[in-house]
Amino acid sequence: MPLRSKPSVNALLLGLLSLALLASGYLLGRLHAAVVPATAADAGAAAQARQTADAADRLGLTQERAAVASELGRLQAQLARQAQDLVFYRSIATTTAPAPVTVQQLRLRAGTGAHRFDLSLVLGRPLRREDPVSGTATLRVEGLRAAAQVSEKILDFNFNYRYLQQNHLEIILPPDLQPARLVLELHLTKPQAGVWQQIIPWVVESP
């Protein structure tokens, strides 16, 4: 009876190695299936966290802007009160020597376009004064720029009249200027040289 030869050691090792590779592939596949959902869940959580952080940043910026606007409004009101007080004290100081020119009317309205305003200004004379008056006027706007007080020169114009002079002027403000008051400086040459100043709170009439 012929004898059968035993399997070689190399063939046996090769078979065991094949089985080990198949088992490893199976385990890796299961591990990948378990890891992928966890990774997707982590990505979703990270996206949600980013959205929450962005919303918090936007809320903080909105609150900061509201606080800045409130502070600007408070400063503007304070400047307006100071302007009114200054006008009052100036009027007391000049009651014994009235200026030869007076501001009889000043009306400020919104103009056609952004940062544009129409100013109606009537210059007059005190009572019992009939001699001509002439000179130049400078109009400045005082207010806030970047939370700092500034004074911006807007325009100059001439005046020459005996009783009244009506002036219709256009004011164009810089976009970053928050106006608080108007400062009108009158530089007279006739009937006598001198400089008179009047301060008016910035109030825009409704259309």
Sequence and secondary structure as in RCSB ss.txt:
>XXXX:A:sequence
MPLRSKPSVNALLLGLLSLALLASGYLLGRLHAAVVPATAADAGAAAQARQTADAADRLGLTQERAAVASELGRL
QAQLARQAQDLVFYRSIATTTAPAPVTVQQLRLRAGTGAHRFDLSLVLGRPLRREDPVSGTATLRVEGLRAAAQV
SEKILDFNFNYRYLQQNHLEIILPPDLQPARLVLELHLTKPQAGVWQQIIPWVVESP
>XXXX:A:secstr
        HHHHHHHHHHHHHHHHHHHHHHHHHHHHHHHHHHHHHHHHHHHHHHHHHHHHHHHHHHHHHHHHHHH
HHHHHHHHHHHHHHHHHHTSSS  S EEEEEEEEE SSTTEEEEEEEEE  TT  S EEEEEEEEEEEEETTEEE
EEEEEEEEEEESS EEEEEEEE  TT EEEEEEEEEEEEESS EEEEEEEE   B  
